[in-house]
Amino acid sequence: MEFFMAMCLLALFFGLSWLCKCVLQRRDQPCYLLAYECYKAPDDMMLCTDSCVKIVTRNKNLGLEEFRFLLKTIVNSGIGEETYCPKNIIEGRENDATLVDELLEMDDVIFNTMDKLFAKFSTISPSQIDILVVNVSMFSHAPPL
């Protein structure tokens, strides 16, 4: 019985050692950035500077100092006539954003960007992508996608 227990422990030790070796070897593999693509929203999501100011003034929770700060930020940040905004904010529903709005924006960002990436770099296939880093403005989730 002791011999059988010793053999089981020895097999377990070798199995764990082999697993650790495989994990450590995988960690040392290089990671390459093959390509990248930035998302550009459709033209119906484009805002002019006046529209940005109207959106800021819609917020009734802003005091005078906060309002001045936001206007100063808009003027000094380089926001031009080609600024984009999520559809629910353009439609005036920023206080009533739903998960559906967030998921639609996320789908739009991810799939349109990936389509453009695959069209631009025909040598890249979806099976070659291991990690996809995405930031969607409305969707605050954990862990990040």
HELIX and SHEET records of a PDB file:
HELIX    1   1 GLU A    2  ARG A   27  1                                  26    
HELIX    2   2 ASP A   43  MET A   45  5                                   3    
HELIX    3   3 THR A   49  ARG A   58  1                                  10    
HELIX    4   4 LEU A   64  ASN A   76  1                                  13    
HELIX    5   5 LYS A   87  ILE A   90  1                                   4    
HELIX    6   6 GLU A   94  ASP A   96  5                                   3    
HELIX    7   7 LEU A   99  LYS A  120  1                                  22    
HELIX    8   8 PRO A  126  GLN A  128  5                                   3    
SHEET    1   A 2 MET A  46  LEU A  47  0                                        
SHEET    2   A 2 THR A  83  TYR A  84 -1                                        
END                                                                             
